[in-house]
Amino acid sequence: MKPMFRVFSFTVLTSTLLFSSCVKDLYDPEVIAEKNPDAEIPVGFKFTTIKNVNLTVNVDDQYNGQYFYKVEVYNQNPLSVNNNMKLLTAGVAKGNSPFVEEIVVPLQDSILYIKQIDPLQREIVKVVDISSVTTAVCDFSNNTITTKSVFSSVVTSRAIPSPSEKATAYPLPDNRITLGSGAITLAANTKYYLPYGFTNNQITFEGGRNNIELYVEGSTTFSNTFSLTDGCKIIVLPKGKVVANAGLNWYGNDVVVAIHEGGSFNINSDASFGKNNKVINDGSIVTKNLIMDNNAKVINNGTFTTPNIQVTNNSVLENNNVFVVNELKGNSNTKLVNNGDLKATSISLTNTFTIDNNHHIEVSYLYFNYNGTLNNNCFVVCDDLRIGGGTINSASGSLLACKDFWGQNSTFTLRGNAIFSIGDVAAYNLAISNALTGSVFENSVVVNGVSENGLRPLFYVKSGSMTGGEKTLSLKGSLDAAITPSYNANLLKVESESVKLSKEPQTAIAETACNGSGATEDPGTGTPTNPSFPIKVETGNAYTFAMEDNWPALGDYDMNDFVFTIDNISYTKDNKNKPLKMSFDITPIAAGATNRLALGIQFDKVSSSNLSSVGSTDGIGVKESGQDKANIILFPNVYSTFGLSSPSITNTNASKTKYTSKTYNYEVLFNNSISESDINISNLNFYLIVGQNKDLNRKEIHLAGYKPTSKVKSDPLDYTDYNNMVWGLLIPTADFKYPFESVKIQDAYPNFLNWAKSGGANNSNWYLSPQSGKVYN
C-alpha cells in the first residue's frame, strides 16, 4: 500500500545529485530521492497546470433550426482590443442541437467568454464562471428580450407626481386693506391688496416688521432694498406684476412668495432666502442670482428663469413645469425634484444630495460628487457627465445619455428597458460643454442591470474613446452592454453570466416620451446564411513541454533535457462539430541532454486504424506501425532539428552557441468520426524515447498520469517516483523560460514547491515568476 503522501526531498536531493551533476543524465536506477517530511506532495497530484471544463452552449435560435449559429470560445473578451486573447475552440449549434465541447484552460483561468454569431453575422458575448466547476452551461436563449412596443404606452402615460403645493393655496383674503397709487409703509400683522388696474411704486417693506401680507393684482416696482421678515408673504395674483430692482433679503422665518397663474415676479438683483422660506410659482418668475439656504423650498409650477441658483443646507427645488437656469449648484443634503422640463448649462451638486427626475432634464454639464443620488424615472440628457461618488437608479423605460463621461466610485442600476448611453447626443441640440472628452472610467464604476417583466436594460457606448484603469468598469446583473468604440479588455470586469456584450444593440427599444429615440437593433447583414463547411478553427492555444530524460532516476531535475512548444493548433470541422483534420506546429527549443532522444505523440483516444495519414514539414513525422493507439514519431532524432549530427547539450548554457530550430507543421487526417475532446491537449500524450525508438521494449518518458505506448512492456509506475516526482511538465504558454543547465526547477521557480505541496491549489501560475539569473531567456 502506498502512503497517504509521497515526499520529495529538495534539501536531501542536493547531496544525492552530486554524482549526476558531474556526469550528465546517465541512467542509474539506484539514484532515488530520500523521504523528507517537510516537503510533502499529495499522492495522485500529476503536476498538471491545466483543467478540463465540459461546456454546453445553447444558442438563441430565432429560425427554428433552419440555420446554424456559430459558437466561439475565448479566454478573454473577443470584442475588445486584447493581444492576449485566445480562441479556445469553435463550432456550430442550433436550437435543438447545442454546442458541446470539452475546453482545456490553465488552472488559474476563471472565466470563459462565449461568442454567438447569428445567421445575420451579429455577435453577442457572454461569460461563464469556471473558477470552481468542471461542467458549465452558457445559455443565450434564456433571456431573450421581447418587443418593447408593448411597453411604450406604459411609459408614455406614466403619471407625473402632482405639485406638492400650488399658489392657489394663497387666495385673496377678506380682511385686507386695499391700496391705491399712494406711498405707504406696510405695518406688521396686516394684509394689503393692490387691485388690478393700479400701479404703485411707493410701497415700502421695512425690516423688523413681521407677518406682513401683500396681495398684488396690479403692478408694483420696488426700487430700494426691501426685507421680508418672519411670516411675511408676497402673493402675486393672476394678472399681477411685481418687479424688484434693488437688493432683496428674505432673512425672516417662514416667508412665502407665491405667484398665481398669469402673474409675474421679476427680481433684477441678487437675492437670498432661507429659514423655511418658500417660493411657489404658478405663473412666471425671472431672477438674477438666487441662493436657497436652510430648509428653503422652491416649487415651480409655471416658468422659472434664473442665471444662477444655489441650493444648500436641506433645501428643496421642485420643478413641475419649465425651469431654465444657467448654473445650478447644490450641496449639503439638498434635493432636486423635477416633474417638468429643466434646462441648464451646468448642474453641479455635491455633499449628499438627491435628484428625483420624473420628466425631462437637459443640461450641458452635469456633475455630482460625494454620496449623491440620481433617481431617473424618465429623461436626463447632457453633453458632459462627471460623477465622482454617486448612486444612479434608472427606472424601466428611462434614458440617461451623455456625449462624454468621467466617473469613479459610482453605481448605475438600470431596470427593465432603461437606457444608459454614452456618445452621440446630437439629436438633442445641447450646448457644448467641452469639460470632458471621451469615456473615462477612473475607478470603481459599476453598471448593474435588473430585468423587469422580461425586459432587460441597455448600457450603450455609441462613440468616442474608452479608457480607464484595471477592471475599473464592472458590468453586473441582467444587462445588455453594446460598446461600439474599441476598448482594452482590462477595462471591463464582467461579473454576471447574464450580461450580454455586443458592438451594437441586438434588440430594438421603441421610442417613448421618456427615452428619446430609443435604441435601434443592429440589422446585421440583413440576409441569414449558414457558415461555409467545413469550418476551420484556428485556436490560440500554445504550450511548452519541458522534460527530463533520466527516468526512473531524477537526474539534475532542471527540466530542460528536451523543451519544445506546440501552437497554432487548428481543426477542420463538419456541421456536426466533428474534426476531419487537425494541424499543429512544434518548435524545438532546447535539448539539455547527451542521450539519444526522439519525440513521439500518442493520441490516447484514437485507435491506430483511425489515423488516416500524417503530413509534416520535410516529411519528418511518420505514423508508427505496430501500435494499438494512433502514434506519430514527430522527431526521430531531436538533435537533428537543431542541425546537430550527434547528441549534445543544446541551448541550456547562455555562454555557449545558441542553435535555432525551425518550426515543423503537422497535419493529421482521421478515417472515422471523432470529437475534438478526443484530440485536445489533455489527450495528446507526448513522450520522449531514450535510445533506439524501434526497440520492442523501449524506454519512453511520459507526463504523469499518461500511459506508455504498446512498445513498452515494463510497468512505468504512472511516470512518478516514490516521492511523487515527475519527468515532464506541460506549461500553458509558449513563453516559458526553462532553467539553465543543472539549475533545479524549484530553484529557478520559487513558487514551484508551494504549488506542488498544495496539490496545485496554490501558486497555480508559478511558471510566470522565474528567478532572475536562473533561467534561459
Secondary structure, 3 states (H helix, E strand, C coil): CCCCEEECCCCCHHHHCHHHHHCCCCCCCCCCCCCCCCCEEECCCCCCCEEEEEEEEECCCCCCCCCCEEEEEECCCCCCECCCCCEEEEEEEECCECEEEEEEEECCCCEEEEEEECCCCCEEEEEEECCCCCEEEEECCCCCCCCCHHHHHHHHCCCCCCCCCCHHHCCCCCCCEECCCCCEECCCCCEEEECCCCECCCEECCCCCCCCEEEECCEEEECCCEECCCCCEEEECCCCEEEECCCEEECCCCCEEEECCCCEEEECCCEEECCCCEEEECCEEECCCEEECCCCEEEECCEEEEEEEEEECCCEEEECCEEEEEEEEEECCCEEEECCEEEEEEEEEECCCEEEECCEEEEEEEEEEEEEEEEECCEEEEEEEEEEEEEEEECCCCEEEEEEEEEEEEEEEEECCCEEEECCCHHHCCCCCCCCCCEEEEEEEEEEEECECCECCEEEECCCCEEECCCCEEEEECEEEEECCCCEHHHEEECCCCEEEECCCCCCECCCCCCCCCECCCCCCCCCCCCCCCEEEECCCCEEEEECCCCCCCCCCCCCCEEEEEEEEEEEECCCCCEEEEEEEEEEEEECCCCCEEEEEEEEEEEHHHEEEEEEHHHCCEECCCCCEEEEEEECCHHHHHCCCCCCCECCCCCCCCCCCCCEEEEEEECCCCCHHHHCHHHEEEEEEECCCCCCCCEEEECCCCCCCCCCCCCCHHHECCCCCECEEEECCCCCCCECCCCCHHHHCCCHHHHHHCCCCCCCCHHHCCCCCCECC
